[in-house]
Amino acid sequence: MNYKILLNKLLLLTLTTVFLLTNACGLYKKTDQRNQPLQGIDKARKNVQEGRGVSLKGVLKGGIGRGTNYEFSSSNPMWRASLEILDFLPLSTVDYSGGIIISDWYNDDNNSNESFKITVRFFNNEIAASNLKVIVHKKKCAKVDQCVIVELKSTIKKELAGSILKKAAQLELANKNKKK
């Protein structure tokens, strides 16, 4: 048992010594600092050109100092309108960065055999019907373990999408008036 510990320590010492001697003996590429750029942006550009760095979009093209446009859910009228329209539903997934809202199965007390699930997907933050997709699923159960789930093609999808777009337009108008 003791000889295994001794062997591990000896191996670690040997590897450490080899590593230190390799770097100390000049087996790495030496650089002349006089040939290196002084500015950080120039150093980053040179590293990316040599394949040693990472390029962030816009940074190497003079993007520093321009600022960044951050998107928050509270400033997106489509997102806020969707949450206000669907506020009566229990929500199972709400992911702003993924652009999706999924409700849990919901049924009213009138018909306990039928449940509905609504999914709202966002493709863009602009208020337009093409940037919004509403999917409604219906689950009908004869027994607890015998359920049939279908996607509804009814007008409820169009009505929900229309309500969300209308509410989003109202929220955006109110926001513009508030800024004035």
C-alpha positions in Angstrom: 0.0 0.0 0.0 2.8 2.5 0.9 4.7 1.8 -2.3 1.6 2.9 -4.4 1.5 6.2 -2.6 5.2 6.6 -3.0 4.9 5.7 -6.7 2.1 8.3 -7.2 4.2 11.0 -5.5 7.2 10.1 -7.6 5.2 10.2 -10.8 3.7 13.6 -9.9 7.1 15.0 -9.0 8.6 13.7 -12.3 5.7 15.2 -14.4 6.0 18.5 -12.6 9.8 18.6 -13.2 9.4 17.8 -16.9 6.8 20.4 -17.3 8.9 23.1 -15.6 12.1 22.2 -17.4 10.3 22.1 -20.8 8.9 25.7 -20.3 12.2 27.0 -18.7 14.4 25.6 -21.4 12.8 27.5 -24.2 10.8 24.8 -25.9 8.0 27.2 -26.3 7.8 30.0 -28.9 9.4 33.2 -27.7 8.0 36.4 -28.9 9.4 39.8 -29.3 7.2 42.3 -27.5 8.3 45.1 -29.9 6.4 43.3 -32.7 3.2 42.9 -30.7 0.4 45.4 -31.0 -0.1 47.7 -28.0 -3.9 48.1 -28.1 -6.2 45.4 -26.8 -8.4 45.4 -29.9 -5.3 45.0 -32.1 -4.1 42.1 -30.0 -7.5 40.4 -30.2 -7.6 40.9 -34.0 -4.1 39.4 -34.3 -5.0 36.4 -32.1 -8.1 35.7 -34.1 -6.2 35.9 -37.4 -3.6 33.4 -36.0 -6.4 31.1 -34.8 -5.6 31.6 -31.1 -8.6 33.7 -30.1 -12.4 34.0 -30.3 -14.2 36.6 -32.3 -17.2 38.2 -30.8 -19.5 39.6 -33.5 -19.0 43.3 -33.9 -16.2 43.7 -31.4 -13.3 43.5 -33.9 -15.2 45.7 -36.4 -15.2 48.8 -34.2 -18.1 47.7 -32.1 -16.6 48.8 -28.8 -18.3 51.8 -27.4 -21.5 51.4 -29.4 -23.4 49.8 -26.5 -25.6 46.7 -26.5 -29.3 46.3 -27.1 -30.6 44.1 -24.3 -34.0 42.6 -24.5 -36.1 42.1 -21.3 -39.4 40.4 -21.1 -41.0 43.4 -19.4 -40.1 45.5 -22.5 -41.5 43.1 -25.0 -45.2 43.9 -25.7 -45.9 40.5 -27.4 -44.6 38.6 -24.4 -46.5 40.8 -21.9 -49.7 40.5 -23.9 -49.4 36.7 -24.1 -49.0 36.5 -20.3 -51.9 38.8 -19.7 -54.2 36.9 -22.1 -53.2 33.5 -20.7 -53.2 34.6 -17.0 -56.1 32.3 -16.2 -54.1 29.2 -17.2 -51.6 27.3 -15.0 -48.3 27.7 -16.9 -45.8 24.8 -17.0 -43.0 26.4 -19.2 -42.3 30.1 -19.6 -39.0 30.7 -21.4 -38.4 34.2 -22.6 -35.0 33.5 -24.1 -36.4 30.4 -26.0 -39.5 32.4 -27.0 -42.1 29.9 -25.7 -45.0 29.7 -23.3 -46.6 26.4 -22.6 -49.6 26.0 -20.3 -50.4 23.0 -18.2 -53.5 20.9 -19.0 -56.5 23.0 -18.1 -60.1 22.1 -17.8 -63.1 23.9 -16.6 -65.4 22.3 -14.1 -68.2 21.8 -16.6 -66.5 18.9 -18.5 -63.8 17.1 -16.5 -63.1 14.7 -19.3 -61.7 17.4 -21.6 -58.5 19.4 -21.0 -56.7 21.9 -23.1 -53.1 22.9 -23.4 -51.9 26.0 -25.1 -48.5 26.7 -26.6 -47.4 30.1 -27.8 -44.1 30.4 -29.8 -42.4 33.7 -30.7 -40.2 34.0 -33.7 -39.5 37.7 -33.4 -40.2 40.5 -31.0 -42.0 42.6 -33.6 -45.8 42.7 -33.4 -46.9 40.7 -36.4 -49.0 37.6 -37.0 -46.1 35.9 -38.7 -44.0 36.2 -35.6 -46.4 34.3 -33.4 -47.6 30.7 -33.5 -50.4 29.5 -31.2 -51.0 25.7 -30.8 -53.9 24.3 -28.9 -54.1 20.7 -27.9 -57.2 19.0 -26.6 -57.1 15.9 -24.4 -60.2 13.8 -24.1 -60.2 11.0 -21.6 -62.8 8.1 -21.5 -60.9 6.8 -18.4 -57.9 7.9 -16.5 -55.5 5.8 -18.6 -57.4 6.1 -21.9 -56.8 9.6 -23.3 -56.7 10.9 -26.8 -54.8 14.1 -27.6 -55.4 16.0 -30.8 -54.3 19.4 -32.1 -57.2 21.7 -32.6 -57.6 23.3 -35.9 -60.5 25.4 -34.8 -60.9 29.2 -34.7 -59.7 29.3 -31.1 -56.1 29.5 -32.3 -56.8 32.5 -34.5 -58.8 34.1 -31.8 -56.0 33.7 -29.3 -53.4 35.0 -31.7 -55.6 37.9 -32.6 -56.2 38.8 -28.9 -52.5 38.6 -28.2 -51.6 40.8 -31.2 -54.3 43.3 -30.3 -53.2 43.5 -26.7 -49.5 43.8 -27.7 -50.4 46.7 -30.0 -52.3 48.4 -27.2 -49.3 47.9 -24.8 -46.8 49.3 -27.4 -49.0 52.3 -28.0 -49.3 52.9 -24.3 -45.6 52.6 -23.9 -44.9 55.1 -26.7 -47.3 57.6 -25.2 -45.7 57.1 -21.8 -42.3 57.9 -23.2 -43.5 61.1 -24.8 
